């Protein structure tokens, strides 16, 4: 799952209006932020295997540290604890915890049974990725709902707040569709470095447009 994770971050703003979107989006993405790093260091393995599921050419051979339910609970607690120590803001802390763990649930829906409960444990997955139409319907609907919640919970203070946000949403949709219908990646290194580059661009960008929008205290 890709933009479905962003949906969770966008939706969280309503419940944690004082938290930056950089943090609220990083939480549900955390598994996919750690994963390319662990792939590059060789702790986790992925293989390019066109047709593995209809939606993705990737075979997630092993990713216990970034993608097991147990480790995501550990990462969620660590991220939440650091955030709470710095901010003393409970709604944001809770949104982070739920966001990080939500990654497992959403990937469990889309992946074939490769999502471990704990490192070395049984692996599960409902395999929505075997249907391109089903995957896109679920993810785009989720994304639309999350973006709509964010747009209602906040208000643009200036042109950056409006257009940098709209451009962000459009770019994510374009990447998502291009990824779904584009050719498979050439190498594992290309997958990992593309994922790292996406994080480096998308998280600060979210921080930027979010600073140019104000939260409505009482959503109408
Ligand atoms: Zn993932």
py3Dmol code that shows the C-alpha trace and the ligand (Angstrom):
import py3Dmol

protein = """\
ATOM      1  CA  UNK A   1       0.000   0.000   0.000  1.00  0.00           C
ATOM      2  CA  UNK A   2       1.232   3.486  -0.802  1.00  0.00           C
ATOM      3  CA  UNK A   3      -1.200   6.423  -0.774  1.00  0.00           C
ATOM      4  CA  UNK A   4      -3.459   4.593   1.695  1.00  0.00           C
ATOM      5  CA  UNK A   5      -0.781   5.237   4.327  1.00  0.00           C
ATOM      6  CA  UNK A   6      -0.864   8.942   3.478  1.00  0.00           C
ATOM      7  CA  UNK A   7      -4.638   8.845   3.989  1.00  0.00           C
ATOM      8  CA  UNK A   8      -4.094   7.821   7.617  1.00  0.00           C
ATOM      9  CA  UNK A   9      -1.696  10.739   8.156  1.00  0.00           C
ATOM     10  CA  UNK A  10      -4.021  13.273   6.555  1.00  0.00           C
ATOM     11  CA  UNK A  11      -7.001  11.991   8.524  1.00  0.00           C
ATOM     12  CA  UNK A  12      -5.048  12.261  11.797  1.00  0.00           C
ATOM     13  CA  UNK A  13      -4.806  16.047  11.589  1.00  0.00           C
ATOM     14  CA  UNK A  14      -8.385  16.430  12.739  1.00  0.00           C
ATOM     15  CA  UNK A  15      -7.630  14.559  15.955  1.00  0.00           C
ATOM     16  CA  UNK A  16      -4.213  16.132  16.561  1.00  0.00           C
ATOM     17  CA  UNK A  17      -4.520  19.638  15.077  1.00  0.00           C
ATOM     18  CA  UNK A  18      -1.365  20.938  16.787  1.00  0.00           C
ATOM     19  CA  UNK A  19       0.876  18.236  15.313  1.00  0.00           C
ATOM     20  CA  UNK A  20       2.782  18.967  12.117  1.00  0.00           C
ATOM     21  CA  UNK A  21       1.802  17.020   9.031  1.00  0.00           C
ATOM     22  CA  UNK A  22       5.478  16.047   8.713  1.00  0.00           C
ATOM     23  CA  UNK A  23       5.086  13.975  11.881  1.00  0.00           C
ATOM     24  CA  UNK A  24       1.538  12.780  11.188  1.00  0.00           C
ATOM     25  CA  UNK A  25       2.554  11.523   7.725  1.00  0.00           C
ATOM     26  CA  UNK A  26       5.888  10.074   8.864  1.00  0.00           C
ATOM     27  CA  UNK A  27       4.127   7.840  11.429  1.00  0.00           C
ATOM     28  CA  UNK A  28       2.029   5.704   9.052  1.00  0.00           C
ATOM     29  CA  UNK A  29       4.980   5.728   6.613  1.00  0.00           C
ATOM     30  CA  UNK A  30       7.560   4.737   9.217  1.00  0.00           C
ATOM     31  CA  UNK A  31       7.731   1.082   8.138  1.00  0.00           C
ATOM     32  CA  UNK A  32       8.404   2.204   4.554  1.00  0.00           C
ATOM     33  CA  UNK A  33      10.929   4.815   5.755  1.00  0.00           C
ATOM     34  CA  UNK A  34      12.935   2.194   7.669  1.00  0.00           C
ATOM     35  CA  UNK A  35      12.545  -0.506   5.019  1.00  0.00           C
ATOM     36  CA  UNK A  36      14.805   0.951   2.259  1.00  0.00           C
ATOM     37  CA  UNK A  37      17.491   1.632   4.858  1.00  0.00           C
ATOM     38  CA  UNK A  38      17.322  -1.959   6.103  1.00  0.00           C
ATOM     39  CA  UNK A  39      17.348  -3.233   2.503  1.00  0.00           C
ATOM     40  CA  UNK A  40      20.465  -1.181   1.717  1.00  0.00           C
ATOM     41  CA  UNK A  41      22.225  -2.443   4.852  1.00  0.00           C
ATOM     42  CA  UNK A  42      21.247  -6.013   3.918  1.00  0.00           C
ATOM     43  CA  UNK A  43      19.148  -6.690   7.044  1.00  0.00           C
ATOM     44  CA  UNK A  44      16.032  -7.175   4.957  1.00  0.00           C
ATOM     45  CA  UNK A  45      15.558  -8.707   1.501  1.00  0.00           C
ATOM     46  CA  UNK A  46      13.394  -7.924  -1.496  1.00  0.00           C
ATOM     47  CA  UNK A  47      13.423  -9.516  -4.946  1.00  0.00           C
ATOM     48  CA  UNK A  48      12.119  -8.221  -8.267  1.00  0.00           C
ATOM     49  CA  UNK A  49       9.620 -10.775  -9.513  1.00  0.00           C
ATOM     50  CA  UNK A  50       7.151  -9.412 -12.109  1.00  0.00           C
ATOM     51  CA  UNK A  51       3.743 -11.014 -11.549  1.00  0.00           C
ATOM     52  CA  UNK A  52       4.370 -11.746  -7.854  1.00  0.00           C
ATOM     53  CA  UNK A  53       1.004 -10.115  -7.356  1.00  0.00           C
ATOM     54  CA  UNK A  54      -0.794  -8.307 -10.169  1.00  0.00           C
ATOM     55  CA  UNK A  55      -0.199  -4.941  -8.563  1.00  0.00           C
ATOM     56  CA  UNK A  56       3.490  -5.120  -7.652  1.00  0.00           C
ATOM     57  CA  UNK A  57       6.562  -6.810  -9.131  1.00  0.00           C
ATOM     58  CA  UNK A  58       8.165  -6.962  -5.669  1.00  0.00           C
ATOM     59  CA  UNK A  59       8.633 -10.144  -3.670  1.00  0.00           C
ATOM     60  CA  UNK A  60       9.131  -9.152  -0.026  1.00  0.00           C
ATOM     61  CA  UNK A  61      11.381 -12.050   0.908  1.00  0.00           C
ATOM     62  CA  UNK A  62      12.070 -10.890   4.468  1.00  0.00           C
ATOM     63  CA  UNK A  63      11.369  -7.687   6.404  1.00  0.00           C
ATOM     64  CA  UNK A  64      10.926  -8.589  10.059  1.00  0.00           C
ATOM     65  CA  UNK A  65      12.463  -5.384  11.493  1.00  0.00           C
ATOM     66  CA  UNK A  66      10.494  -2.838   9.473  1.00  0.00           C
ATOM     67  CA  UNK A  67       7.247  -4.728   8.847  1.00  0.00           C
ATOM     68  CA  UNK A  68       6.422  -7.200  11.660  1.00  0.00           C
ATOM     69  CA  UNK A  69       3.503  -6.267  13.899  1.00  0.00           C
ATOM     70  CA  UNK A  70       5.626  -6.636  17.035  1.00  0.00           C
ATOM     71  CA  UNK A  71       8.427  -4.399  15.769  1.00  0.00           C
ATOM     72  CA  UNK A  72       5.924  -1.801  14.565  1.00  0.00           C
ATOM     73  CA  UNK A  73       4.507  -1.679  18.114  1.00  0.00           C
ATOM     74  CA  UNK A  74       8.081  -1.134  19.347  1.00  0.00           C
ATOM     75  CA  UNK A  75       8.783   1.597  16.762  1.00  0.00           C
ATOM     76  CA  UNK A  76       5.401   3.201  17.513  1.00  0.00           C
ATOM     77  CA  UNK A  77       6.200   3.347  21.214  1.00  0.00           C
ATOM     78  CA  UNK A  78       9.691   4.750  20.602  1.00  0.00           C
ATOM     79  CA  UNK A  79       8.448   7.386  18.131  1.00  0.00           C
ATOM     80  CA  UNK A  80       5.539   8.286  20.423  1.00  0.00           C
ATOM     81  CA  UNK A  81       7.810   8.553  23.485  1.00  0.00           C
ATOM     82  CA  UNK A  82      10.267  10.863  21.721  1.00  0.00           C
ATOM     83  CA  UNK A  83       7.426  12.987  20.397  1.00  0.00           C
ATOM     84  CA  UNK A  84       5.756  13.227  23.801  1.00  0.00           C
ATOM     85  CA  UNK A  85       9.046  14.157  25.500  1.00  0.00           C
ATOM     86  CA  UNK A  86       9.508  17.009  23.029  1.00  0.00           C
ATOM     87  CA  UNK A  87       5.909  18.210  22.680  1.00  0.00           C
ATOM     88  CA  UNK A  88       3.904  17.071  25.783  1.00  0.00           C
ATOM     89  CA  UNK A  89       1.016  16.766  23.345  1.00  0.00           C
ATOM     90  CA  UNK A  90      -1.120  13.658  23.933  1.00  0.00           C
ATOM     91  CA  UNK A  91      -3.354  13.759  20.853  1.00  0.00           C
ATOM     92  CA  UNK A  92      -0.258  13.852  18.622  1.00  0.00           C
ATOM     93  CA  UNK A  93       1.386  11.055  20.599  1.00  0.00           C
ATOM     94  CA  UNK A  94      -1.686   8.828  20.239  1.00  0.00           C
ATOM     95  CA  UNK A  95      -1.995   9.671  16.521  1.00  0.00           C
ATOM     96  CA  UNK A  96       1.650   8.661  16.027  1.00  0.00           C
ATOM     97  CA  UNK A  97       1.236   5.361  17.839  1.00  0.00           C
ATOM     98  CA  UNK A  98      -1.882   4.384  15.929  1.00  0.00           C
ATOM     99  CA  UNK A  99      -0.378   5.669  12.676  1.00  0.00           C
ATOM    100  CA  UNK A 100       2.784   3.557  12.936  1.00  0.00           C
ATOM    101  CA  UNK A 101       0.856   0.379  13.814  1.00  0.00           C
ATOM    102  CA  UNK A 102      -1.799   1.060  11.139  1.00  0.00           C
ATOM    103  CA  UNK A 103       0.905   0.340   8.555  1.00  0.00           C
ATOM    104  CA  UNK A 104       0.785  -3.343   9.424  1.00  0.00           C
ATOM    105  CA  UNK A 105      -2.982  -3.548   9.169  1.00  0.00           C
ATOM    106  CA  UNK A 106      -3.102  -1.825   5.768  1.00  0.00           C
ATOM    107  CA  UNK A 107      -0.198  -3.839   4.350  1.00  0.00           C
ATOM    108  CA  UNK A 108      -1.823  -7.008   5.694  1.00  0.00           C
ATOM    109  CA  UNK A 109      -4.888  -6.207   3.572  1.00  0.00           C
ATOM    110  CA  UNK A 110      -2.900  -5.604   0.378  1.00  0.00           C
ATOM    111  CA  UNK A 111       0.118  -7.935   0.563  1.00  0.00           C
ATOM    112  CA  UNK A 112       0.068 -11.649  -0.078  1.00  0.00           C
ATOM    113  CA  UNK A 113       0.878 -13.586   3.135  1.00  0.00           C
ATOM    114  CA  UNK A 114       4.300 -12.052   3.782  1.00  0.00           C
ATOM    115  CA  UNK A 115       3.561  -9.777   6.766  1.00  0.00           C
ATOM    116  CA  UNK A 116       5.142 -11.302   9.909  1.00  0.00           C
ATOM    117  CA  UNK A 117       3.519 -11.069  13.341  1.00  0.00           C
ATOM    118  CA  UNK A 118       6.995 -10.941  14.903  1.00  0.00           C
ATOM    119  CA  UNK A 119      10.520 -11.592  13.567  1.00  0.00           C
ATOM    120  CA  UNK A 120      10.582 -15.251  12.573  1.00  0.00           C
ATOM    121  CA  UNK A 121       6.843 -15.629  13.209  1.00  0.00           C
ATOM    122  CA  UNK A 122       3.933 -16.621  11.006  1.00  0.00           C
ATOM    123  CA  UNK A 123       3.206 -14.394   8.002  1.00  0.00           C
ATOM    124  CA  UNK A 124      -0.199 -13.128   6.930  1.00  0.00           C
ATOM    125  CA  UNK A 125      -1.789 -11.152   4.105  1.00  0.00           C
ATOM    126  CA  UNK A 126      -5.158 -10.954   2.379  1.00  0.00           C
ATOM    127  CA  UNK A 127      -3.661 -10.287  -1.059  1.00  0.00           C
ATOM    128  CA  UNK A 128      -5.768  -7.362  -2.296  1.00  0.00           C
ATOM    129  CA  UNK A 129      -2.802  -6.689  -4.615  1.00  0.00           C
ATOM    130  CA  UNK A 130      -4.009  -9.612  -6.765  1.00  0.00           C
ATOM    131  CA  UNK A 131      -6.635  -7.210  -8.083  1.00  0.00           C
ATOM    132  CA  UNK A 132      -5.404  -3.976  -9.670  1.00  0.00           C
ATOM    133  CA  UNK A 133      -8.911  -2.498  -9.798  1.00  0.00           C
ATOM    134  CA  UNK A 134      -9.651  -3.509  -6.201  1.00  0.00           C
ATOM    135  CA  UNK A 135      -6.342  -2.096  -4.946  1.00  0.00           C
ATOM    136  CA  UNK A 136      -6.801   1.203  -6.732  1.00  0.00           C
ATOM    137  CA  UNK A 137     -10.421   1.568  -5.660  1.00  0.00           C
ATOM    138  CA  UNK A 138      -9.595   0.986  -1.992  1.00  0.00           C
ATOM    139  CA  UNK A 139      -6.483   3.164  -1.916  1.00  0.00           C
ATOM    140  CA  UNK A 140      -7.842   6.073  -3.927  1.00  0.00           C
ATOM    141  CA  UNK A 141     -11.057   6.137  -1.883  1.00  0.00           C
ATOM    142  CA  UNK A 142      -9.054   6.076   1.364  1.00  0.00           C
ATOM    143  CA  UNK A 143      -6.748   8.801   0.062  1.00  0.00           C
ATOM    144  CA  UNK A 144      -9.682  10.984  -0.999  1.00  0.00           C
ATOM    145  CA  UNK A 145     -11.287  10.592   2.429  1.00  0.00           C
ATOM    146  CA  UNK A 146      -8.038  11.464   4.243  1.00  0.00           C
ATOM    147  CA  UNK A 147      -7.332  14.502   2.072  1.00  0.00           C
ATOM    148  CA  UNK A 148     -10.919  15.667   2.490  1.00  0.00           C
ATOM    149  CA  UNK A 149     -10.651  15.394   6.292  1.00  0.00           C
ATOM    150  CA  UNK A 150      -7.412  17.369   6.276  1.00  0.00           C
ATOM    151  CA  UNK A 151      -8.832  20.038   3.960  1.00  0.00           C
ATOM    152  CA  UNK A 152     -11.822  20.428   6.296  1.00  0.00           C
ATOM    153  CA  UNK A 153      -9.730  20.488   9.471  1.00  0.00           C
ATOM    154  CA  UNK A 154      -7.394  23.220   8.189  1.00  0.00           C
ATOM    155  CA  UNK A 155      -7.536  26.462   6.219  1.00  0.00           C
ATOM    156  CA  UNK A 156      -4.934  27.926   3.854  1.00  0.00           C
ATOM    157  CA  UNK A 157      -3.308  31.044   5.295  1.00  0.00           C
ATOM    158  CA  UNK A 158      -1.811  32.044   1.943  1.00  0.00           C
ATOM    159  CA  UNK A 159      -1.116  30.812  -1.582  1.00  0.00           C
ATOM    160  CA  UNK A 160       1.545  28.345  -0.436  1.00  0.00           C
ATOM    161  CA  UNK A 161      -0.941  26.808   1.969  1.00  0.00           C
ATOM    162  CA  UNK A 162      -3.355  26.285  -0.903  1.00  0.00           C
ATOM    163  CA  UNK A 163      -1.221  25.410  -3.931  1.00  0.00           C
ATOM    164  CA  UNK A 164       1.666  23.533  -2.287  1.00  0.00           C
ATOM    165  CA  UNK A 165      -0.987  21.315  -0.675  1.00  0.00           C
ATOM    166  CA  UNK A 166      -2.916  20.752  -3.921  1.00  0.00           C
ATOM    167  CA  UNK A 167       0.340  20.039  -5.816  1.00  0.00           C
ATOM    168  CA  UNK A 168       1.317  17.510  -3.150  1.00  0.00           C
ATOM    169  CA  UNK A 169      -1.963  15.620  -3.499  1.00  0.00           C
ATOM    170  CA  UNK A 170      -1.769  15.627  -7.304  1.00  0.00           C
ATOM    171  CA  UNK A 171       1.864  14.468  -7.274  1.00  0.00           C
ATOM    172  CA  UNK A 172       1.083  11.544  -4.976  1.00  0.00           C
ATOM    173  CA  UNK A 173      -1.733  10.434  -7.281  1.00  0.00           C
ATOM    174  CA  UNK A 174       0.515  10.717 -10.342  1.00  0.00           C
ATOM    175  CA  UNK A 175       3.304   8.722  -8.677  1.00  0.00           C
ATOM    176  CA  UNK A 176       0.775   6.101  -7.572  1.00  0.00           C
ATOM    177  CA  UNK A 177      -0.720   5.615 -11.019  1.00  0.00           C
ATOM    178  CA  UNK A 178       2.662   5.755 -12.796  1.00  0.00           C
ATOM    179  CA  UNK A 179       3.982   3.161 -10.373  1.00  0.00           C
ATOM    180  CA  UNK A 180       1.014   0.861 -10.931  1.00  0.00           C
ATOM    181  CA  UNK A 181       1.312   0.880 -14.728  1.00  0.00           C
ATOM    182  CA  UNK A 182       5.021   1.603 -15.204  1.00  0.00           C
ATOM    183  CA  UNK A 183       7.763  -0.935 -15.946  1.00  0.00           C
ATOM    184  CA  UNK A 184       9.253  -2.903 -13.035  1.00  0.00           C
ATOM    185  CA  UNK A 185      12.370  -1.401 -11.409  1.00  0.00           C
ATOM    186  CA  UNK A 186      15.795  -2.385 -12.743  1.00  0.00           C
ATOM    187  CA  UNK A 187      17.414  -3.258  -9.442  1.00  0.00           C
ATOM    188  CA  UNK A 188      16.873  -3.527  -5.708  1.00  0.00           C
ATOM    189  CA  UNK A 189      19.199  -0.555  -5.194  1.00  0.00           C
ATOM    190  CA  UNK A 190      16.967   1.521  -7.471  1.00  0.00           C
ATOM    191  CA  UNK A 191      13.893   0.594  -5.398  1.00  0.00           C
ATOM    192  CA  UNK A 192      15.617   1.483  -2.128  1.00  0.00           C
ATOM    193  CA  UNK A 193      17.132   4.767  -3.295  1.00  0.00           C
ATOM    194  CA  UNK A 194      13.858   5.861  -4.909  1.00  0.00           C
ATOM    195  CA  UNK A 195      12.105   5.203  -1.604  1.00  0.00           C
ATOM    196  CA  UNK A 196      14.741   7.202   0.311  1.00  0.00           C
ATOM    197  CA  UNK A 197      14.461  10.100  -2.153  1.00  0.00           C
ATOM    198  CA  UNK A 198      10.660  10.075  -1.850  1.00  0.00           C
ATOM    199  CA  UNK A 199      10.884  10.426   1.928  1.00  0.00           C
ATOM    200  CA  UNK A 200      13.457  13.214   1.734  1.00  0.00           C
ATOM    201  CA  UNK A 201      11.153  15.195  -0.571  1.00  0.00           C
ATOM    202  CA  UNK A 202       7.677  14.299   0.694  1.00  0.00           C
ATOM    203  CA  UNK A 203       8.098  14.730   4.459  1.00  0.00           C
ATOM    204  CA  UNK A 204       9.657  18.246   4.421  1.00  0.00           C
ATOM    205  CA  UNK A 205       7.158  19.265   1.723  1.00  0.00           C
ATOM    206  CA  UNK A 206       4.285  18.263   4.024  1.00  0.00           C
ATOM    207  CA  UNK A 207       5.844  20.264   6.861  1.00  0.00           C
ATOM    208  CA  UNK A 208       6.068  23.253   4.487  1.00  0.00           C
ATOM    209  CA  UNK A 209       2.473  23.414   3.225  1.00  0.00           C
ATOM    210  CA  UNK A 210       1.121  22.530   6.677  1.00  0.00           C
ATOM    211  CA  UNK A 211       2.880  25.562   8.190  1.00  0.00           C
ATOM    212  CA  UNK A 212       0.997  27.700   5.698  1.00  0.00           C
ATOM    213  CA  UNK A 213      -2.368  26.352   6.831  1.00  0.00           C
ATOM    214  CA  UNK A 214      -4.067  26.959  10.162  1.00  0.00           C
ATOM    215  CA  UNK A 215      -6.126  24.429  12.067  1.00  0.00           C
ATOM    216  CA  UNK A 216      -9.741  25.173  12.608  1.00  0.00           C
ATOM    217  CA  UNK A 217     -10.287  24.556  16.302  1.00  0.00           C
ATOM    218  CA  UNK A 218     -13.859  23.482  15.864  1.00  0.00           C
ATOM    219  CA  UNK A 219     -14.389  21.746  12.512  1.00  0.00           C
ATOM    220  CA  UNK A 220     -17.649  23.069  11.085  1.00  0.00           C
TER     221      UNK A 220
END
"""
ligand_1 = """\
1
ZN
Zn 4.897 -1.165 3.860
"""
view = py3Dmol.view(width=600, height=400)
view.addModel(protein, "pdb")
view.setStyle({"model": 0}, {"cartoon": {"style": "trace"}})
view.addModel(ligand_1, "xyz")
view.setStyle({"model": 1}, {"stick": {}})
view.zoomTo()
view.show()
